């Protein structure tokens, strides 16, 4: 097709792997027991992930 705009290369969005989603549930449960405030949905803050990693 000679007419129209050239399209650039598109990048695929990074999606969380199933393993990281499973870990999120365990991290949330641990964080709540440890006294952290964490939502039931959305991204788990890096601070909480780091604290979980140190504890495990």
WOQUISUL-V597704 format. One record per residue. N is the residue number from 0. RES is the residue in one small letter. PHI is phi in radians with two decimals (* if undefined). BURIAL is b if it has 9 or more other C-alpha atoms within 8 Angstrom, else e. Layout:
{{N RES PHI BURIAL} {N RES PHI BURIAL}}
//
This chain:
{{0 x * e} {1 x -1.58 e} {2 x -1.58 e} {3 x 1.75 e} {4 x -1.50 e} {5 x -1.39 e} {6 x -1.75 e} {7 x -1.46 e} {8 x -1.24 e} {9 x -1.74 e} {10 x -1.82 e} {11 x -1.40 e} {12 x -1.24 e} {13 x -1.33 e} {14 x -2.01 e} {15 x -1.14 e} {16 x -1.37 e} {17 x -0.97 e} {18 x -1.10 e} {19 x -1.21 e} {20 x -1.19 b} {21 x -1.12 e} {22 x -1.10 e} {23 x -1.06 b} {24 x -1.10 e} {25 x -1.17 e} {26 x -1.14 b} {27 x -1.05 b} {28 x -1.06 e} {29 x -1.09 b} {30 x -1.09 b} {31 x -1.13 b} {32 x -1.16 e} {33 x -1.48 e} {34 x 1.66 e} {35 x -1.39 e} {36 x -1.65 e} {37 x -2.44 e} {38 x -1.34 e} {39 x -1.35 e} {40 x -2.32 e} {41 x 1.61 e} {42 x -1.29 e} {43 x -1.47 b} {44 x -0.99 e} {45 x -1.02 e} {46 x -1.01 e} {47 x -1.26 b} {48 x -1.07 b} {49 x -1.16 e} {50 x -1.11 e} {51 x -1.11 b} {52 x -1.09 e} {53 x -1.19 e} {54 x -1.33 e} {55 x -2.05 e}}
//
